[in-house]
């Protein structure tokens, strides 16, 4: 592991290459003990990371999942949106479980806040879409980012001015009530947020300055990605995407650091493909094989519990992520889930009529006509849970990995063979 991290330099970013749920949290937890600081730069509490350590499951929503390490500082950047009550609840739940984290959390003064009215708006708008639903978690993420872009957002720094906060809440609740024809209560929102304001204040920090100083001091920083590249607002399968920039560029904008400060990029890639919610999924398996992969891989959302759609590995999707994010190395997760499958397929090319496409089309019409080319790999029967060396993997598992490397143009340097943080192979 140390050689792997040494090759990537001091400041390493982790990017999901598919539609999220690739298993980023496990690698973050496994390597974060080698870092001084770990950061979240985008998204909200809809991005769940599940960590299994010594057989014990711990679920993170907004806090960086490296907080299990006793000396690691966690930063929630300006690009995130936060519900202060949920932040405090997550901290308190971790501390009840024996993990002291409250003195190691730094929350940006420029992070925008999610209120209950955002969640109400989220649910209302999703219901109004009828059969054109996006598949949002209805956690208020999108409406909070909408307020941010509309320049009426309320930032955590506003917690320091009680009267200003009250005025902004009254204005925003009135604005949204009038535009949507629903009743929102600013006074209830204000009292709710005041119930935790004294607990939130010690966490507030100029995180940009904190990180700039850390970079100058040669501290090691890990940038923990949330969700996956194909849910990126600009580069994902729009409109079935999240509301923030979760590609590598979002690390810079969401934390206030220079792009050149990032010295290495790890792409997290599941050995097959999954997706939660609506939206195009070219290699989806809507059959018994898809159901079997879901059950074997426990493919249910950490935050919502929703069953994930499952399909074969899509090399077009992952190669797109590798190219756009400048990924240096791949962590291939959940290889063990494929044990026992006699023939494993990989989508390699897309065609629309006679034209080759190099990314997922975003229109339903195009997706309905999309033709995929696949290659097949022979499977293996062996249990991979105890394997800790690439050379000890079954020959067909090694050939599968080597085949993926050629298709996505990136080296697989880490391989997941089980749920626990120790069930990793470093090449």
Secondary structure, 3 states (H helix, E strand, C coil): CHHHHHHHCCEEEEEECCCCCCCHHHHHHHHHHHCCEEEECCECCCCCEEEEECCEEEEECCCCHHHHCCCCEEEECCCEEECHHHHHHHHHHHHHCCCCCHHHEEEECCCEECCHHHHHHHHHHHHHCHHHCCCCCCCCHHHHHHHHHCCCCCEHHHHHCHHHHHHHHHHHHHHHHHHHCCCCCHHHHHHHHHCCHHHHHCCEECHHHHHHHHHHCCCCEEEECCCCHHHCCCCCCCCCCCCCCCCHHHHHHHHCCCHHHCCEEEEEEECCEEECCCCCCCCECCCHHHHHHHHHCCCECCCCCCECEEECEEHHHHHHHHHHHCCCEEEEECHHHHCCCCEEEEEEEEEECCEEECCCCCCHHHHHHEEEEEEEEECCCCCCCCCCCHHHCCHHHHHHHHHHHHHHCCCEEEEECCCECCCEEEC
